[in-house]
Amino acid sequence: QVQLVESGGGLVQAGGSLRLSCEASGGTFSNSVMGWFRQAPGKEREFVATISWTGGSTYYVDSVKGRFTISRDNAKNTVYLQMNSLKPEDTAVYYCAARPRRSTMATTSAGYDAWGQGTQVTVSS
């Protein structure tokens, strides 16, 4: 099963940017749909974005459309989340996740079977 390690979180002022990375190992990354989720204190885990095997298709939750961009580099076994125009409500622990091999894109956490440990993103007002 694939192992996932996120990095790139931190503290940023509102309006700023961060780029999260998620490196995969131990599985077939290039055949896996990847996703980003987030969980704020006291709230349920929320879907943020997903990307197809090739990177040709992406999908976002409405609240981040136009601000966040998901991308992947299959040669580096890495998926990215570029976050611009950050808002205090984006504060959360961000997780990357992998779908089973050769699956379709999904927006629910139940559809993903491998998860990273999470990286904290804090946006100050």
DSSP file (Angstrom, degrees, kcal/mol; ACC not computed):
  #  RESIDUE AA STRUCTURE BP1 BP2  ACC     N-H-->O    O-->H-N    N-H-->O    O-->H-N    TCO  KAPPA ALPHA  PHI   PSI    X-CA   Y-CA   Z-CA
    1    1 A Q              0   0    0      0, 0.0     2,-0.1     0, 0.0    24,-0.0   0.000 360.0 360.0 360.0 146.4    0.0    0.0    0.0
    2    2 A V        -     0   0    0     26,-0.1     2,-0.4    22,-0.1    24,-0.2  -0.406 360.0-146.9 -70.6 141.4    1.2    3.5   -0.8
    3    3 A Q  E     -A   25   0A   0     22,-3.5    22,-2.0    -2,-0.1     2,-0.4  -0.898  13.6-157.7-106.8 140.9    2.6    5.6    2.0
    4    4 A L  E     -A   24   0A   0    111,-0.5     2,-0.4    -2,-0.4   113,-0.4  -0.956  11.3-173.4-125.7 135.8    2.1    9.4    1.9
    5    5 A V  E     -A   23   0A   0     18,-1.9    18,-2.4    -2,-0.4     2,-0.2  -0.975  11.5-157.3-131.4 118.6    4.0   12.2    3.6
    6    6 A E  E     +A   22   0A   0     -2,-0.4     2,-0.3    16,-0.2    16,-0.2  -0.580  17.0 165.9 -91.3 155.7    2.8   15.8    3.4
    7    7 A S  E     +A   21   0A   0     14,-2.2    14,-2.6    -2,-0.2   112,-0.1  -0.964  40.3  69.6-155.0 167.1    4.9   18.9    3.8
    8    8 A G        +     0   0    0     -2,-0.3    11,-0.3     1,-0.3    14,-0.0   0.384  60.2 133.9 104.6  -3.1    4.7   22.7    3.3
    9    9 A G        +     0   0    0     12,-0.1     2,-0.3     9,-0.1    -1,-0.3  -0.176  22.4 121.3 -71.2 172.3    2.2   23.7    5.9
   10   10 A G  E     -d  121   0B   0    110,-0.9   112,-2.8   109,-0.1     2,-0.5  -0.988  59.6 -51.5 164.5-166.7    2.8   26.7    8.1
   11   11 A L  E     +d  122   0B   0     -2,-0.3     2,-0.3   110,-0.2   112,-0.2  -0.882  53.1 165.2-104.9 130.0    1.5   30.1    9.3
   12   12 A V  E     -d  123   0B   0    110,-2.6   112,-2.4    -2,-0.5     2,-0.1  -0.983  34.8-111.2-143.1 151.5    0.6   32.7    6.8
   13   13 A Q  E >   -d  124   0B   0     -2,-0.3     3,-2.3   110,-0.2    73,-0.2  -0.472  51.4 -81.4 -79.1 155.2   -1.3   36.0    6.8
   14   14 A A  T 3  S+     0   0    0    110,-2.5    73,-0.2     1,-0.3    -1,-0.1  -0.291 120.4  29.9 -54.6 136.6   -4.6   36.3    5.0
   15   15 A G  T 3  S+     0   0    0     71,-3.1    70,-0.6     1,-0.3    -1,-0.3   0.252  99.6 114.7  92.8 -11.4   -4.0   36.9    1.3
   16   16 A G    <   -     0   0    0     -3,-2.3    70,-2.3    70,-0.2     2,-0.3  -0.078  58.0-121.6 -83.5-174.5   -0.8   34.9    1.3
   17   17 A S        -     0   0    0     67,-0.2     2,-0.3    68,-0.2    67,-0.2  -0.928  20.4-179.2-132.4 152.5    0.1   31.7   -0.4
   18   18 A L  E     - B   0  83A   0     65,-2.2    65,-3.3    -2,-0.3     2,-0.5  -0.978  16.0-146.9-143.4 152.9    1.4   28.3    0.5
   19   19 A R  E     - B   0  82A   0    -11,-0.3     2,-0.3    -2,-0.3    63,-0.2  -0.970  14.4-159.5-123.6 115.6    2.3   25.2   -1.5
   20   20 A L  E     - B   0  81A   0     61,-2.6    61,-2.2    -2,-0.5     2,-0.3  -0.699   6.0-162.6 -90.7 144.9    1.7   21.8    0.0
   21   21 A S  E     -AB   7  80A   0    -14,-2.6   -14,-2.2    -2,-0.3     2,-0.4  -0.933   8.2-167.2-124.2 151.2    3.5   18.7   -1.2
   22   22 A C  E     -AB   6  79A   0     57,-1.8    57,-2.3    -2,-0.3     2,-0.4  -0.925   8.5-161.1-140.1 112.0    2.7   15.1   -0.7
   23   23 A E  E     -AB   5  78A   0    -18,-2.4   -18,-1.9    -2,-0.4     2,-0.3  -0.806   8.6-154.1 -98.6 132.9    5.3   12.4   -1.6
   24   24 A A  E     +A    4   0A   0     53,-3.1     2,-0.3    -2,-0.4   -20,-0.2  -0.779  16.4 170.2-106.8 148.2    4.2    8.9   -2.2
   25   25 A S  E     +A    3   0A   0    -22,-2.0   -22,-3.5    -2,-0.3     3,-0.1  -0.982  53.5  34.6-148.5 157.8    6.2    5.7   -1.8
   26   26 A G  S    S+     0   0    0     -2,-0.3     2,-0.2     1,-0.2    -1,-0.0   0.591 104.3  59.9  79.2  11.1    5.6    1.9   -1.8
   27   27 A G  S    S-     0   0    0    -24,-0.1     2,-1.1   -25,-0.0    -1,-0.2  -0.823  97.4 -77.1-150.7-170.5    2.8    1.9   -4.3
   28   28 A T    >   +     0   0    0     -2,-0.2     3,-1.3     1,-0.2     4,-0.1  -0.718  47.1 172.9-101.0  83.0    1.8    2.6   -7.9
   29   29 A F  G >  S+     0   0    0     -2,-1.1     3,-2.1     1,-0.3    -1,-0.2   0.876  71.3  60.7 -59.0 -42.5    1.4    6.4   -7.7
   30   30 A S  G 3  S+     0   0    0      1,-0.3    -1,-0.3    44,-0.2    44,-0.1   0.666 105.8  48.5 -67.3 -15.1    0.9    7.0  -11.4
   31   31 A N  G <  S+     0   0    0     -3,-1.3    71,-2.9     2,-0.1     2,-0.5   0.289  96.9  92.4-102.1   8.9   -2.2    4.8  -11.4
   32   32 A S  S <  S-     0   0    0     -3,-2.1     2,-0.2    69,-0.2    69,-0.1  -0.892  70.9-132.8-114.0 129.2   -3.8    6.4   -8.4
   33   33 A V        -     0   0    0     -2,-0.5    66,-2.9    67,-0.5     2,-0.3  -0.567  32.6-152.4 -65.0 137.3   -6.3    9.2   -8.2
   34   34 A M  E     -FE  51  98B   0     17,-1.8    17,-2.5    -2,-0.2     2,-0.3  -0.855  14.5-175.1-117.5 152.4   -5.1   11.6   -5.5
   35   35 A G  E     -FE  50  97B   0     62,-2.5    62,-2.4    -2,-0.3     2,-0.4  -0.964  19.0-140.4-142.8 160.0   -7.0   14.0   -3.3
   36   36 A W  E     +FE  49  96B   0     13,-2.9    12,-2.5    -2,-0.3    13,-1.7  -0.981  23.5 175.9-119.1 136.1   -6.5   16.7   -0.7
   37   37 A F  E     -FE  47  95B   0     58,-2.9    58,-2.8    -2,-0.4     2,-0.3  -0.847  10.5-156.3-128.0 165.8   -8.8   17.0    2.4
   38   38 A R  E     -FE  46  94B   0      8,-2.4     8,-3.6    -2,-0.3     2,-0.4  -0.991   5.2-160.5-144.9 154.1   -8.8   19.3    5.4
   39   39 A Q  E     - E   0  93B   0     54,-2.2    54,-2.3    -2,-0.3     6,-0.2  -0.950   7.1-161.7-139.4 117.0  -10.1   19.2    8.9
   40   40 A A    >   -     0   0    0      4,-0.4     3,-2.2    -2,-0.4    52,-0.1  -0.586  45.4 -76.1 -90.1 157.3  -10.6   22.3   11.1
   41   41 A P  T 3  S+     0   0    0      0, 0.0    -1,-0.1     0, 0.0     3,-0.1  -0.286 118.4   6.7 -56.1 130.2  -10.9   22.0   14.9
   42   42 A G  T 3  S+     0   0    0      1,-0.3     2,-0.3    -3,-0.1    -2,-0.0   0.517 113.3 101.0  77.6   4.2  -14.3   20.7   15.9
   43   43 A K  S <  S-     0   0    0     -3,-2.2    -1,-0.3     1,-0.0     2,-0.1  -0.802  75.1-102.9-120.9 162.4  -15.3   20.0   12.2
   44   44 A E        -     0   0    0     -2,-0.3    -4,-0.4     1,-0.1     2,-0.1  -0.395  50.9 -84.8 -77.2 158.7  -15.6   17.0   10.0
   45   45 A R        -     0   0    0     -6,-0.2     2,-0.4    -2,-0.1    -6,-0.2  -0.442  51.3-153.6 -64.3 136.7  -12.9   16.2    7.4
   46   46 A E  E     -F   38   0B   0     -8,-3.6    -8,-2.4    -2,-0.1     2,-0.2  -0.926  14.1-117.9-122.1 136.9  -13.7   18.1    4.2
   47   47 A F  E     +F   37   0B   0     -2,-0.4   -10,-0.2   -10,-0.2     3,-0.1  -0.475  33.4 169.8 -67.2 140.0  -12.9   17.4    0.6
   48   48 A V  E     -     0   0B   0    -12,-2.5    13,-2.3     1,-0.4     2,-0.3   0.711  55.5 -22.4-116.5 -53.2  -10.7   20.1   -1.0
   49   49 A A  E     -FG  36  60B   0    -13,-1.7   -13,-2.9    11,-0.2    -1,-0.4  -0.992  47.4-161.1-160.7 156.3   -9.5   18.8   -4.4
   50   50 A T  E     -FG  35  59B   0      9,-2.1     9,-1.8    -2,-0.3     2,-0.3  -0.979   5.3-161.1-143.0 156.7   -8.8   15.7   -6.5
   51   51 A I  E     -FG  34  58B   0    -17,-2.5   -17,-1.8    -2,-0.3     7,-0.2  -0.996  19.9-119.2-141.6 142.2   -6.8   15.0   -9.6
   52   52 A S        -     0   0    0      5,-2.5     3,-0.4    -2,-0.3   -18,-0.1  -0.113  40.5 -92.0 -73.8 174.7   -6.8   12.1  -12.1
   53   53 A W  S    S+     0   0    0      1,-0.2   -21,-0.2    50,-0.2    -1,-0.1   0.906 126.8  35.4 -53.8 -46.2   -4.0    9.7  -12.8
   54   54 A T  S    S-     0   0    0    -23,-0.1    -1,-0.2    19,-0.0    20,-0.1   0.626 109.4-117.3 -86.2 -13.5   -2.6   11.8  -15.6
   55   55 A G  S    S+     0   0    0     -3,-0.4    -2,-0.1     2,-0.2    17,-0.1   0.446  83.6 117.9  88.5   0.5   -3.3   15.1  -14.1
   56   56 A G        +     0   0    0      1,-0.1     2,-0.4    -5,-0.1    -3,-0.0   0.700  69.8  47.3 -76.4 -18.8   -5.6   16.0  -17.0
   57   57 A S        +     0   0    0      2,-0.0    -5,-2.5     0, 0.0     2,-0.3  -0.976  63.6 171.7-126.6 138.3   -8.7   16.2  -14.8
   58   58 A T  E     -G   51   0B   0     -2,-0.4     2,-0.3    -7,-0.2    -7,-0.2  -0.944  10.2-167.2-138.0 159.9   -9.2   18.1  -11.5
   59   59 A Y  E     -G   50   0B   0     -9,-1.8    -9,-2.1    -2,-0.3     2,-0.3  -0.986   7.2-167.9-150.8 141.7  -12.1   19.0   -9.3
   60   60 A Y  E     -G   49   0B   0     -2,-0.3   -11,-0.2   -11,-0.2     2,-0.2  -0.911  29.5-106.6-130.7 153.1  -12.5   21.4   -6.4
   61   61 A V    >>  -     0   0    0    -13,-2.3     3,-1.9    -2,-0.3     4,-0.8  -0.547  43.0-113.6 -70.0 147.3  -14.8   22.2   -3.6
   62   62 A D  G >4 S+     0   0    0      1,-0.3     3,-0.7    -2,-0.2    -1,-0.1   0.826 110.7  65.2 -55.7 -35.7  -16.6   25.5   -4.4
   63   63 A S  G 34 S+     0   0    0      1,-0.2    -1,-0.3     3,-0.0   -15,-0.0   0.661 110.5  35.7 -67.1 -15.4  -15.0   27.4   -1.5
   64   64 A V  G X> S+     0   0    0     -3,-1.9     4,-2.3   -16,-0.2     3,-2.3   0.472  82.5 126.4-115.6  -4.5  -11.5   27.0   -3.0
   65   65 A K  T << S+     0   0    0     -4,-0.8     4,-0.1    -3,-0.7    -3,-0.0  -0.299  81.3  16.2 -57.8 134.2  -12.2   27.3   -6.8
   66   66 A G  T 34 S+     0   0    0      2,-0.4    -1,-0.3     1,-0.1     3,-0.1   0.265 126.2  59.2  85.6 -12.4  -10.0   30.0   -8.3
   67   67 A R  T <4 S+     0   0    0     -3,-2.3    17,-2.0     1,-0.2     2,-0.3   0.711  98.3  51.3-114.4 -36.7   -7.7   30.1   -5.3
   68   68 A F  E  <  -C   83   0A   0     -4,-2.3    -2,-0.4    15,-0.2     2,-0.4  -0.791  59.3-166.5-107.6 147.9   -6.3   26.6   -5.0
   69   69 A T  E     -C   82   0A   0     13,-2.4    13,-3.0    -2,-0.3     2,-0.4  -0.983   5.5-157.4-135.1 124.4   -4.6   24.4   -7.7
   70   70 A I  E     +C   81   0A   0     -2,-0.4     2,-0.3    11,-0.2    11,-0.2  -0.807  24.0 159.6 -96.9 140.5   -3.9   20.7   -7.5
   71   71 A S  E     -C   80   0A   0      9,-1.6     9,-3.2    -2,-0.4     2,-0.3  -0.945  20.6-150.5-150.5 169.6   -1.2   19.2   -9.6
   72   72 A R  E     -C   79   0A   0     -2,-0.3     2,-0.5     7,-0.3     7,-0.2  -0.991  12.3-155.4-147.0 153.1    1.0   16.1   -9.8
   73   73 A D  E > > -C   78   0A   0      5,-2.9     5,-1.8    -2,-0.3     3,-1.1  -0.905   9.9-171.7-126.6  99.8    4.4   15.0  -11.0
   74   74 A N  T 3 5S+     0   0    0     -2,-0.5     3,-0.4     1,-0.3   -44,-0.2   0.770  84.6  61.6 -67.4 -24.7    4.3   11.3  -11.6
   75   75 A A  T 3 5S+     0   0    0      1,-0.2    -1,-0.3    -3,-0.1   -45,-0.0   0.786 113.7  36.3 -69.0 -25.8    8.1   11.2  -12.2
   76   76 A K  T < 5S-     0   0    0     -3,-1.1    -1,-0.2     2,-0.2    -2,-0.2   0.349 105.5-126.5-106.1   3.4    8.5   12.5   -8.6
   77   77 A N  T   5 +     0   0    0     -4,-0.5   -53,-3.1    -3,-0.4     2,-0.4   0.890  67.9 130.9  53.2  42.3    5.6   10.5   -7.1
   78   78 A T  E   < -BC  23  73A   0     -5,-1.8    -5,-2.9   -55,-0.2     2,-0.4  -0.976  45.0-162.9-133.9 138.6    4.4   13.8   -5.7
   79   79 A V  E     -BC  22  72A   0    -57,-2.3   -57,-1.8    -2,-0.4     2,-0.3  -0.934  17.4-157.7-116.3 145.6    1.1   15.7   -5.7
   80   80 A Y  E     -BC  21  71A   0     -9,-3.2    -9,-1.6    -2,-0.4     2,-0.4  -0.832  16.0-159.1-122.6 156.4    0.9   19.4   -4.9
   81   81 A L  E     -BC  20  70A   0    -61,-2.2   -61,-2.6    -2,-0.3     2,-0.6  -0.878  11.9-162.2-134.5 105.0   -1.7   21.9   -3.6
   82   82 A Q  E     -BC  19  69A   0    -13,-3.0   -13,-2.4    -2,-0.4     2,-0.6  -0.770  10.4-165.8 -85.8 123.2   -0.9   25.5   -4.5
   83   83 A M  E     +BC  18  68A   0    -65,-3.3   -65,-2.2    -2,-0.6     2,-0.3  -0.945  11.1 173.3-119.0 115.7   -3.0   27.7   -2.2
   84   84 A N        +     0   0    0    -17,-2.0   -67,-0.2    -2,-0.6   -68,-0.2  -0.744  59.8  23.6-115.8 164.5   -3.3   31.4   -3.0
   85   85 A S  S    S-     0   0    0    -70,-0.6    -1,-0.2    -2,-0.3   -68,-0.2   0.900  85.0-160.2  48.6  48.4   -5.4   34.2   -1.6
   86   86 A L        -     0   0    0    -70,-2.3   -71,-3.1    -3,-0.2   -70,-0.2  -0.245   7.9-158.4 -65.1 146.3   -5.6   32.3    1.7
   87   87 A K    >   -     0   0    0    -73,-0.2     3,-2.4   -72,-0.1     4,-0.2  -0.854  31.5-110.3-121.4 156.0   -8.4   33.2    4.2
   88   88 A P  G >  S+     0   0    0      0, 0.0     3,-1.8     0, 0.0    35,-0.3   0.842 117.4  63.4 -55.0 -32.6   -8.6   32.5    7.9
   89   89 A E  G 3  S+     0   0    0      1,-0.3   -49,-0.0   -49,-0.0    -3,-0.0   0.561  88.9  69.3 -72.1  -5.6  -11.4   29.9    7.2
   90   90 A D  G <  S+     0   0    0     -3,-2.4    -1,-0.3    33,-0.0     2,-0.2   0.523  71.0 121.0 -83.4  -6.5   -8.8   27.9    5.3
   91   91 A T    <   +     0   0    0     -3,-1.8     2,-0.3    -4,-0.2    31,-0.2  -0.402  40.4 105.7 -61.2 125.3   -7.1   27.1    8.6
   92   92 A A  E    S- H   0 121B   0     29,-2.0    29,-2.7    -2,-0.2     2,-0.6  -0.967  76.5 -79.5-178.8 170.1   -7.0   23.4    9.1
   93   93 A V  E     -EH  39 120B   0    -54,-2.3   -54,-2.2    -2,-0.3     2,-0.4  -0.865  49.0-146.4 -87.3 127.8   -4.9   20.3    9.0
   94   94 A Y  E     -EH  38 119B   0     25,-3.0    25,-1.9    -2,-0.6     2,-0.4  -0.837  15.6-170.4-103.2 132.4   -4.5   19.3    5.4
   95   95 A Y  E     -E   37   0B   0    -58,-2.8   -58,-2.9    -2,-0.4     2,-0.3  -0.943  12.8-148.2-120.3 138.7   -4.3   15.6    4.4
   96   96 A C  E     -E   36   0B   0     -2,-0.4    20,-2.1   -60,-0.2     2,-0.3  -0.790  22.3-174.0 -98.6 156.0   -3.4   14.0    1.1
   97   97 A A  E     -EI  35 115B   0    -62,-2.4   -62,-2.5    -2,-0.3     2,-0.4  -0.980  15.9-140.5-148.5 154.5   -5.0   10.7    0.2
   98   98 A A  E     -EI  34 114B   0     16,-2.1    15,-1.9    -2,-0.3    16,-1.1  -0.951  12.1-139.9-122.3 139.2   -4.8    8.1   -2.5
   99   99 A R        -     0   0    0    -66,-2.9    13,-0.2    -2,-0.4     3,-0.1  -0.498  43.1 -82.5 -84.2 162.2   -7.6    6.1   -4.1
  100  100 A P    >   -     0   0    0      0, 0.0     3,-1.4     0, 0.0   -67,-0.5  -0.283  69.8 -71.3 -57.7 154.0   -7.2    2.4   -4.9
  101  101 A R  T 3  S+     0   0    0      1,-0.3   -69,-0.2   -69,-0.1   -72,-0.1  -0.145 115.9   5.1 -52.3 138.5   -5.3    1.8   -8.2
  102  102 A R  T 3  S+     0   0    0    -71,-2.9    -1,-0.3     1,-0.2     2,-0.2   0.741  94.3 143.5  61.0  28.1   -7.2    2.6  -11.4
  103  103 A S    <   -     0   0    0     -3,-1.4   -50,-0.2   -72,-0.4    -1,-0.2  -0.502  51.4-108.1 -89.2 165.2  -10.2    4.0   -9.6
  104  104 A T        -     0   0    0     -2,-0.2   -71,-0.1     1,-0.2    -1,-0.1  -0.380  48.8 -76.7 -83.6 170.4  -12.2    7.0  -10.7
  105  105 A M        -     0   0    0     -2,-0.1     2,-0.3   -55,-0.1    -1,-0.2  -0.354  53.6-172.7 -67.5 149.4  -12.1   10.4   -9.1
  106  106 A A        -     0   0    0    -72,-0.1    -7,-0.0    -3,-0.1    -3,-0.0  -0.984  28.3-161.0-145.9 153.1  -14.0   10.8   -5.8
  107  107 A T        +     0   0    0     -2,-0.3     2,-0.4   -60,-0.1   -60,-0.2   0.343  68.9  85.1-116.6   3.5  -14.9   13.6   -3.4
  108  108 A T  S >  S-     0   0    0      1,-0.1     3,-1.7   -62,-0.1     4,-0.1  -0.867  74.8-132.7-109.3 144.2  -15.7   11.5   -0.2
  109  109 A S  G >  S+     0   0    0     -2,-0.4     3,-1.8     1,-0.3    -1,-0.1   0.796 103.2  68.8 -63.8 -27.2  -13.1   10.4    2.3
  110  110 A A  G 3  S+     0   0    0      1,-0.3    -1,-0.3     3,-0.0     0, 0.0   0.726  90.6  63.8 -63.9 -19.4  -14.5    6.9    2.3
  111  111 A G  G <  S+     0   0    0     -3,-1.7     2,-0.4   -12,-0.0    -1,-0.3   0.474  91.2  76.7 -83.5  -0.7  -13.3    6.5   -1.3
  112  112 A Y    <   -     0   0    0     -3,-1.8   -13,-0.2   -13,-0.2     3,-0.1  -0.903  52.4-175.5-114.6 137.4   -9.6    6.8   -0.3
  113  113 A D        +     0   0    0    -15,-1.9     2,-0.4    -2,-0.4   -14,-0.2   0.393  67.3  54.8-116.8   4.0   -7.6    4.0    1.3
  114  114 A A  E     -I   98   0B   0    -16,-1.1   -16,-2.1  -111,-0.0     2,-0.3  -0.998  62.9-177.7-138.1 135.6   -4.3    5.6    2.0
  115  115 A W  E     -I   97   0B   0     -2,-0.4  -111,-0.5   -18,-0.2   -18,-0.2  -0.960  20.2-131.5-134.7 146.7   -3.7    8.8    4.0
  116  116 A G        -     0   0    0    -20,-2.1  -111,-0.2    -2,-0.3     3,-0.1  -0.282  35.4-104.9 -82.6 179.7   -0.8   11.0    5.1
  117  117 A Q        -     0   0    0   -113,-0.4  -112,-0.1     1,-0.2   -22,-0.1   0.627  62.7-115.7 -84.0 -14.1   -0.2   12.2    8.6
  118  118 A G        -     0   0    0    -22,-0.1     2,-0.4     1,-0.1   -23,-0.2   0.075  16.6-125.7  96.8 152.5   -1.4   15.8    7.8
  119  119 A T  E     - H   0  94B   0    -25,-1.9   -25,-3.0  -112,-0.1     2,-0.3  -0.999  24.7-120.3-137.0 134.7    0.2   19.2    7.8
  120  120 A Q  E     - H   0  93B   0     -2,-0.4  -110,-0.9   -27,-0.2     2,-0.5  -0.559  23.4-171.5 -81.2 132.2   -1.1   22.2    9.7
  121  121 A V  E     -dH  10  92B   0    -29,-2.7   -29,-2.0    -2,-0.3     2,-0.5  -0.992   4.9-176.3-120.2 122.6   -2.1   25.4    7.8
  122  122 A T  E     -d   11   0B   0   -112,-2.8  -110,-2.6    -2,-0.5     2,-0.6  -0.981   6.4-167.1-123.5 124.2   -2.9   28.4    9.8
  123  123 A V  E     -d   12   0B   0     -2,-0.5     2,-0.3   -35,-0.3  -110,-0.2  -0.944  10.7-154.1-113.3 117.8   -4.1   31.7    8.2
  124  124 A S  E      d   13   0B   0   -112,-2.4  -110,-2.5    -2,-0.6    -2,-0.0  -0.642 360.0 360.0 -92.8 148.4   -4.0   34.7   10.4
  125  125 A S              0   0    0     -2,-0.3    -1,-0.1  -112,-0.2  -112,-0.1   0.445 360.0 360.0 -89.7 360.0   -6.3   37.7    9.9
